[in-house]
Amino acid sequence: MLAISAALGEGAGAVKVYHDAGSKLLCGALSGEVELTRRALSVLSKSSLRASRRDLAHARDEGVLKQGYLHRRDDGLGGALVRLGLASSKRKWHRLHNGALYVVEDSADSTTAEERKVCDLRGCTIARGTHAGGATTAGVLAGAFAFGVVKPDGHRLALQAENDDELIKWISALRRSTKLAAAPQRSAAASPNVPADAQNGPLLQLFVADNPVCAECGAPDVEWVSMAVGCALCVDCATIHRKLGAEFSKLRALWLDRWSPLMLKYLHRAGGNARANAVWERETPSGWTKPDPLAPAHVKEQWIVAKYVWNGFLGKPGALDGGDDAPSRALTRAAARGDVHALKVAFANKGLATWRDPSNKHRTALHVATSAGAADAVAFLLLNGGDVHQLDDDDATALCLASASDSAVEVAQLILEHEQGDLW
């Protein structure tokens, strides 16, 4: 492990990583356990933390998909008082299994505690809360870490997780449970993964068929996609990716989010686990072993941080030698060819999508890819720091350089969709 650190010029010191809010998180030395989760997990109760670590074992042995503390944020007068801060929410231990959500009435740690069914999840929809507006104007699903179960009759069960990571896990587990309740006999013909975005369902199913396991640990039932990397992820590894921040990984939920058909086509043509790992796992140094689905969370985290933050498994592609700006030059050359694999290699080796080539009117890789009509290259650059507003020496943006070819129509649509932001 120290060999990787020395090769990267980091020594054995701590590495600074930034999450999506821009705050600094310090991770431990390479020889120690990674400390990225400390702040996020500090708000979890000890019982929820133990339960989170045992979820995989429970899912295998007892069929329990998720368990932990949840706060109830109901409709009606009681819920309104909670949202106004005049009353406290009901914090109780919940368990998710057999297609239903249960609350444990007695002791959270007692194996003989009585369970009471809160709701049957058959036919229910899982809705994410929102921070938009104030708590009184945005409704019962407003506020931090809020989500809800919407029953077929329209009644809402409003809940609140203990932090962002638990929110992701609860939503994913509830969504998985609703699908299992609707299709108890799981088979390929039954299509248990029913996307919220029905219009793009076939493209989503195609991506999952090509990438049925997590790119990081091999766990089945993938539910997330790292758009920046282009790989499929399980819930646990998606949680770790999310902690790295948007600089390293941008996440979308396979079955919960709306999707752009253009992005799904890009993922099918140029994304996927095999293509991503051919770059970020090109050479695994001695002493490292890829985690399996049942590996502890800190082991998976060490692997993912070493892979994307320290770039420990890239090898040494000689084509990128030749100065500090060599990776950025390689990025621009790959963009001109529309070579997404070469783009990924250059980007992983610190090539900058915003670098301006002094030998070509100070154009960026995005300028060059757009001019070439290379739609997949444009999509990759937009997902990895490309700036559509950068100007070249002719005061032209990337969109201005779109050629009159057929592929330029898709390129223009990609850029405009990216600017709208709702599907990216």
Secondary structure, DSSP 8 states (H G I E B T S, - for coil): -HHHHHHTT-TTS-EEEE-TT--EEEE--TTS---TTHHHHHTS-HHHHHHHHHHHHHHHHT-EEEEEEEEE--SHHHHHHHHTTSS--EEEEEEEETTEEEEE-S-SS-TT--EEEEEE-TT-EEEE-B-SS-TTTS-TTBSTTEEEEE-TTS-EEEEE-SSHHHHHHHHHHHHHHHHHHH-SS--TTT-----S-GGGHHHHHHHHHH--S-TTT--SS--EEETTTTEEE-HHHHHHHHHH-TTT--EEETTTS---HHHHHHHHHH-SHHHHHHHHTS---TT-----TTS-HHHHHHHHHHHHTS-TTS---GGG-SSTTHHHHHHHHHHHHT-HHHHHHHHHTT--TT--BTTTTTB-HHHHHHHHT-HHHHHHHHHTT--TT---TTS--TGGG--SSHHHHHHHHHHHHHHH-TT-
